[in-house]
Amino acid sequence: GLAWVTLAWTLILMPEGVRRIFAGRGHTRRAELMGPVAGFCTAAATAICWAGLAYDWSRGNGTSWLVLIGTVLLTVGGVAWLVRRLLERR
């Protein structure tokens, strides 16, 4: 089966790794461009986590509390980030 938690963590960690590689090689402009990519990938990872939890629940499988807490924290962090960005624009 699909290891959806592994996919989600890969989406979160991969842009940061690529950003550090670009920064280490002196490509500062490319490293700066990874910020929006990281935000999009984190949002996608949150959606994958919720979809994976819903799929497991629909099949009657148990819930990993670590995954559930991580998913909730990703969601709360995303909402806090969005509110902060909206308040900065005012």
ZAPAZA-663900 format. One record per residue: residue number from 1; residue in one letter; x, y, z of N, C-alpha, C in turn. Coordinates in steps of 0.001 Angstrom, whole numbers, plus 524288, in hexadecimal, padded with zeros to 5 digits. Example, Ala and Ser with C-alpha at 12.3 -4.5 7.8 and 13.67 -1.06 7.14 Angstrom:
! ZAPAZA-663900
+-----+---+-------+--------+-------+--------+---------+-------+-------+--------+-------+
:   k : r : neast : nnorth :   nup : caeast : canorth :  caup : ceast : cnorth :   cup :
+-----+---+-------+--------+-------+--------+---------+-------+-------+--------+-------+
:   1 : a : 83386 :  7E9C6 : 81E78 :  8300C :   7EE6C : 81E78 : 83390 :  7F31C : 81E78 :
:   2 : s : 83232 :  7F736 : 81BA8 :  83566 :   7FBDC : 81BE4 : 83264 :  8001E : 81EBE :
+-----+---+-------+--------+-------+--------+---------+-------+-------+--------+-------+
END
This chain:
! ZAPAZA-663900
+-----+---+-------+--------+-------+--------+---------+-------+-------+--------+-------+
:   k : r : neast : nnorth :   nup : caeast : canorth :  caup : ceast : cnorth :   cup :
+-----+---+-------+--------+-------+--------+---------+-------+-------+--------+-------+
:   1 : g : 80336 :  7FB5A : 80000 :  80000 :   80000 : 80000 : 8035E :  804E0 : 80000 :
:   2 : l : 800C3 :  80932 : 7FF83 :  80358 :   80E45 : 7FF72 : 80495 :  80FF4 : 80501 :
:   3 : a : 8095D :  81139 : 805F3 :  80AED :   81346 : 80B07 : 80A09 :  8192B : 80AEA :
:   4 : w : 8053D :  81AC1 : 80BFA :  803C1 :   8203E : 80B59 : 8067D :  823C2 : 80F44 :
:   5 : v : 807C9 :  821BA : 813D3 :  80AA1 :   824EC : 8179D : 81025 :  8260D : 81598 :
:   6 : t : 812A0 :  82224 : 81346 :  817D1 :   822E4 : 81110 : 817A4 :  826CE : 80C91 :
:   7 : l : 813AA :  82673 : 80955 :  81301 :   82A30 : 80513 : 8125C :  82FBA : 8072D :
:   8 : a : 80F39 :  83058 : 80B37 :  80E5B :   83582 : 80D7A : 8136C :  837C2 : 80FBA :
:   9 : w : 8165F :  83499 : 8129C :  81B46 :   8368B : 814D4 : 81F34 :  837CE : 8108F :
:  10 : t : 81F39 :  834D1 : 80C62 :  822B9 :   835F8 : 8080A : 82157 :  83B3C : 805A2 :
:  11 : l : 81C51 :  83C53 : 8050E :  81AA9 :   84158 : 802E8 : 81C22 :  845E0 : 80672 :
:  12 : i : 81C51 :  844EE : 80B7C :  81DC4 :   84917 : 80F1F : 823AD :  849F1 : 80F27 :
:  13 : l : 826A6 :  845B8 : 80F39 :  82C50 :   84629 : 80FDE : 82F4A :  84734 : 80AD0 :
:  14 : m : 82D53 :  84560 : 80660 :  8302B :   845DC : 80179 : 8313C :  84B93 : 7FFE6 :
:  15 : p : 82D6F :  84F18 : 80015 :  82EAB :   85483 : 7FE98 : 832CD :  8570A : 8021B :
:  16 : e : 832C4 :  855B9 : 8071E :  836BD :   857DF : 80AA2 : 83C25 :  855D3 : 80938 :
:  17 : g : 83C81 :  850DF : 807EE :  84184 :   84EAF : 8064C : 8437B :  85120 : 8014A :
:  18 : v : 8400B :  851D4 : 7FD88 :  84190 :   85446 : 7F890 : 84330 :  859F1 : 7F981 :
:  19 : r : 8405B :  85CAA : 7FCF8 :  841BD :   86215 : 7FE31 : 84736 :  86263 : 8008A :
:  20 : r : 84875 :  85EC4 : 80411 :  84DA6 :   85ECF : 8067E : 851F0 :  85D81 : 8028D :
:  21 : i : 850CB :  85A19 : 7FEEC :  854A6 :   858E1 : 7FAD6 : 855A8 :  85DB3 : 7F77B :
:  22 : f : 85177 :  86060 : 7F5E2 :  8521B :   86521 : 7F2C5 : 8551B :  86943 : 7F5D2 :
:  23 : a : 853C7 :  869FC : 7FAC1 :  8566F :   86DED : 7FDE8 : 85C2E :  86C8C : 7FEA9 :
:  24 : g : 85D47 :  867A4 : 7FF69 :  862AD :   865F5 : 80021 : 8660B :  866A6 : 7FB4E :
:  25 : r : 863A9 :  86675 : 7F6CE :  86697 :   86715 : 7F1E4 : 86699 :  86CB3 : 7EFEE :
:  26 : g : 86440 :  87038 : 7F303 :  8645D :   875BC : 7F199 : 85FF6 :  87788 : 7EE11 :
:  27 : h : 85C0E :  87454 : 7ED35 :  85793 :   875D1 : 7E9F6 : 85356 :  87826 : 7ED7E :
:  28 : t : 8543A :  87CF7 : 7EF37 :  850A3 :   87F4F : 7F306 : 84B41 :  88052 : 7F0B3 :
:  29 : r : 84B05 :  881D3 : 7EBCC :  845E5 :   882DF : 7E959 : 842AE :  87DDA : 7E90E :
:  30 : r : 8450F :  8799D : 7E78E :  84244 :   87498 : 7E753 : 840A6 :  872D5 : 7ECC6 :
:  31 : a : 84404 :  873D0 : 7F0A0 :  842B9 :   8725C : 7F600 : 83E05 :  87579 : 7F7EE :
:  32 : e : 83DB9 :  87A71 : 7F686 :  83941 :   87DAB : 7F813 : 83437 :  87BD2 : 7F57F :
:  33 : l : 8348F :  879DD : 7F0C1 :  82FF3 :   87800 : 7EDFE : 82DA2 :  8730F : 7F067 :
:  34 : m : 830AB :  87060 : 7F394 :  82EB8 :   86B94 : 7F604 : 82AE2 :  86CAD : 7FA72 :
:  35 : g : 82A9D :  87189 : 7FC5D :  826ED :   872E1 : 8008A : 82140 :  871D5 : 7FF06 :
:  36 : p : 81F6A :  87409 : 7FAAE :  81A09 :   872EA : 7F909 : 81924 :  86D2F : 7F7BD :
:  37 : v : 81D1F :  86AA5 : 7F597 :  81CA0 :   86511 : 7F464 : 81BEF :  861FC : 7F969 :
:  38 : a : 81EE0 :  86364 : 7FD71 :  81E70 :   860B6 : 8027C : 8190A :  8617D : 804D6 :
:  39 : g : 816E7 :  86629 : 80456 :  811A3 :   86727 : 80653 : 80D89 :  863E4 : 80390 :
:  40 : f : 80DF6 :  86394 : 7FE6B :  80A42 :   8606C : 7FB75 : 80AC8 :  85AA8 : 7FCDB :
:  41 : c : 80FA1 :  858D5 : 7FD53 :  8107C :   8534D : 7FE95 : 80E85 :  851F6 : 8040B :
:  42 : t : 80F0A :  85592 : 807B9 :  80D06 :   854A4 : 80CFB : 80715 :  8545D : 80CED :
:  43 : a : 80490 :  857BE : 809EB :  7FEE1 :   85781 : 80970 : 7FD2E :  8525D : 806E6 :
:  44 : a : 80004 :  850B1 : 802F6 :  7FECC :   84BB7 : 8006B : 7FF9E :  84728 : 8042F :
:  45 : a : 803B7 :  84769 : 8075A :  804BF :   84340 : 80B2B : 80072 :  84301 : 80F3E :
:  46 : t : 7FE72 :  8477F : 810DC :  7FA1D :   84796 : 8149B : 7F54D :  84511 : 8123A :
:  47 : a : 7F42A :  84653 : 80D5D :  7EFA6 :   843F6 : 80AC2 : 7F061 :  83E0F : 80A30 :
:  48 : i : 7F519 :  83C5F : 80903 :  7F61E :   836C0 : 8088D : 7F561 :  8340C : 80DC9 :
:  49 : c : 7F72A :  83688 : 811F9 :  7F674 :   83436 : 81732 : 7F0B3 :  833A4 : 8188E :
:  50 : w : 7ED9E :  837BE : 8179F :  7E7FF :   83765 : 818CF : 7E559 :  83349 : 81561 :
:  51 : a : 7E6DB :  83308 : 81065 :  7E48C :   82F1A : 80CEC : 7E602 :  8299C : 80EAD :
:  52 : g : 7EAE1 :  828E7 : 81051 :  7EC8D :   823CD : 81232 : 7E9BE :  82237 : 81730 :
:  53 : l : 7E90E :  825EA : 81ABE :  7E628 :   824C2 : 81F88 : 7E07C :  8235D : 81E4D :
:  54 : a : 7DE0B :  82664 : 81ADA :  7D898 :   82549 : 8196E : 7D81C :  82000 : 816C6 :
:  55 : y : 7DBD0 :  81EB0 : 81379 :  7DBBB :   819A4 : 810DA : 7DC3F :  81531 : 814D1 :
:  56 : d : 7DFF0 :  815C4 : 8186D :  7E090 :   811BD : 81C73 : 7DBB7 :  8113D : 81FD5 :
:  57 : w : 7D95A :  815A7 : 8213D :  7D49A :   8157D : 82470 : 7D020 :  812F2 : 82181 :
:  58 : s : 7CFBF :  813F8 : 81C6A :  7CB79 :   811AA : 81963 : 7CC0D :  80BC1 : 818E1 :
:  59 : r : 7D0C7 :  809D8 : 81945 :  7D1BB :   80433 : 818F9 : 7D195 :  801A2 : 81E5B :
:  60 : g : 7D0A8 :  804B9 : 8225F :  7D04E :   802A2 : 827A4 : 7D587 :  801B4 : 82A46 :
:  61 : n : 7D9A1 :  803ED : 8282E :  7DED1 :   80351 : 82A7D : 7DF81 :  80712 : 82F0E :
:  62 : g : 7E307 :  805C6 : 8327B :  7E424 :   80925 : 836ED : 7E72D :  80DF9 : 8354B :
:  63 : t : 7E7A3 :  8118D : 838F8 :  7EA53 :   81670 : 837F4 : 7EF83 :  8168D : 83AD8 :
:  64 : s : 7F397 :  817F4 : 8380D :  7F899 :   818E7 : 83A95 : 7F84D :  81E5D : 83D02 :
:  65 : w : 7F8DD :  81E95 : 84220 :  7F857 :   82397 : 844CD : 7FC92 :  82768 : 8432F :
:  66 : l : 80122 :  82577 : 8420C :  80558 :   828E1 : 8404F : 803EF :  82B7F : 83B20 :
:  67 : v : 801B6 :  82882 : 83791 :  80022 :   82AAB : 83283 : 7FB9F :  82E80 : 83333 :
:  68 : l : 7F7DB :  82D29 : 8367A :  7F367 :   8309C : 8375D : 7F52A :  835C7 : 839C9 :
:  69 : i : 7F882 :  8358A : 83DB4 :  7FA6A :   83A53 : 84033 : 7FD9B :  83D8F : 83C56 :
:  70 : g : 800EB :  83AFF : 83943 :  803F3 :   83DCA : 83551 : 8008A :  84069 : 83141 :
:  71 : t : 7FC6B :  83DC0 : 82FA1 :  7F8DA :   83FF3 : 82BC0 : 7F5EF :  844A5 : 82DF3 :
:  72 : v : 7F429 :  84435 : 832BB :  7F16D :   84895 : 8353B : 7F526 :  84D35 : 835DE :
:  73 : l : 7F9FF :  84C32 : 83779 :  7FDC4 :   85070 : 83819 : 7FF1B :  852FA : 832DF :
:  74 : l : 7FF8D :  84FE2 : 82EBF :  80065 :   85222 : 82985 : 7FBDD :  855A9 : 827F6 :
:  75 : t : 7F724 :  853F6 : 82920 :  7F28A :   8570D : 827CE : 7F258 :  85C1C : 82AEC :
:  76 : v : 7F342 :  85BC3 : 82FFC :  7F334 :   8606D : 8334B : 7F794 :  86427 : 831AE :
:  77 : g : 7FC26 :  86216 : 83092 :  80070 :   86562 : 82EC3 : 7FF35 :  8680C : 8299F :
:  78 : g : 7FCB7 :  86544 : 8260E :  7FB34 :   86799 : 8210E : 7F737 :  86BE7 : 821AC :
:  79 : v : 7F378 :  86B1F : 8251A :  7EF85 :   86F26 : 82615 : 7F209 :  873EA : 828A3 :
:  80 : a : 7F584 :  87306 : 82C6A :  7F834 :   87764 : 82EF5 : 7FB84 :  87A69 : 82B0A :
:  81 : w : 7FE2F :  877AE : 82781 :  80145 :   87A3F : 82380 : 7FDD3 :  87D86 : 81FF3 :
:  82 : l : 7F960 :  87B5B : 81E64 :  7F5CC :   87E25 : 81AEF : 7F39C :  88306 : 81D8D :
:  83 : v : 7F215 :  88299 : 82275 :  7F00A :   88721 : 8254D : 7F43A :  88B50 : 825CB :
:  84 : r : 7F902 :  889BE : 826FF :  7FD4B :   88D7F : 82779 : 7FE3D :  89054 : 82250 :
:  85 : r : 7FE2F :  88D6F : 81E04 :  7FF05 :   88FDA : 818E4 : 7FAA1 :  893A6 : 81781 :
:  86 : l : 7F5D2 :  8922C : 818E2 :  7F16F :   895A8 : 817CB : 7F1B0 :  89A96 : 81B19 :
:  87 : l : 7F362 :  89A1C : 81FF4 :  7F3D1 :   89EA6 : 82351 : 7F858 :  8A22A : 821AC :
:  88 : e : 7FC76 :  89FFD : 81F7A :  800DB :   8A329 : 81D99 : 7FF4B :  8A68A : 818FE :
:  89 : r : 7FBA4 :  8A4CE : 815E9 :  7FA0B :   8A7BF : 81143 : 7F699 :  8AC5D : 812A0 :
:  90 : r : 7F475 :  8AC6E : 81742 :  7F117 :   8B0D6 : 818CF : 7F423 :  8B57B : 81A22 :
+-----+---+-------+--------+-------+--------+---------+-------+-------+--------+-------+
END
